[in-house]
Amino acid sequence: MALDIKICGLKTDKALAAALAGGASHVGFIFFAKSPRYVEPAEAGRLREAATGKARAVAVTVDA
């Protein structure tokens, strides 16, 4: 049985690489401005592109 593993709060290339190396099937980006893990949409898009074909991207929001 395969597991789905989601790592959220990614903000950097290094964090994304670590999540992918660790076997993440999903990578999450925080779009809540008050969070210390908040990432600008343009940067999240760039990171998502880097994850294409390796993991699915997830948006984490508050009261959306």
N, C-alpha and C positions, 0 to 999 in steps of 0.2 A: 504494500500500500504506500503510495507516494504522499508526502506531506506538502502542504502549502505553507510557506514561511514568508511572513511580511515583516520587513524592517522599515520603520517610519522615522521621520525626523532628519532625513538626509539633506545635507547642505553643500557638500564638497565632493570633488572627484574622488578623493581618498576614501571618504565614507561610503560612497557608492561602490567603489572597487572592493572594499572590505565586505560589504553586504553581499555582493555578487559572489565573491570568493567563498563566503560562508554558506552559500547555497540558497540565498533568498530567491523565492519565486515571484515575489511582489516587492516593490520599493515604494515607500510612501513619502509624500511631500506635504509639509504643514503649511496651510494657508490661513492661519490665525495670527494676526499681526502681533498680539501680545505674547506669543510663545517665543521662548529663546531659540526654538528650532524652526521658526518661520523662515521661509525662503521666498524670494521674489519670483513671481510667475515666469519671467523670462529665464531665470537661472534654473528653475524647475524644468522648464521645457528643454533646456540644453542638457540637463542631466538625464531627462527621460529619453532623449535621443540617444545618449550614450548607452542606455540600458536596453534599447530596442533589440529584440531577438534573444535577450538574456533573461529578462524579468518583465512582468507587467507593472505599470505605474498606477498608483493610487493617490487620489487627492484626499487629504484630511482637512475637514472644515469644522467650524462651530456655528450652529444656528443657521445653516444654509438651507 
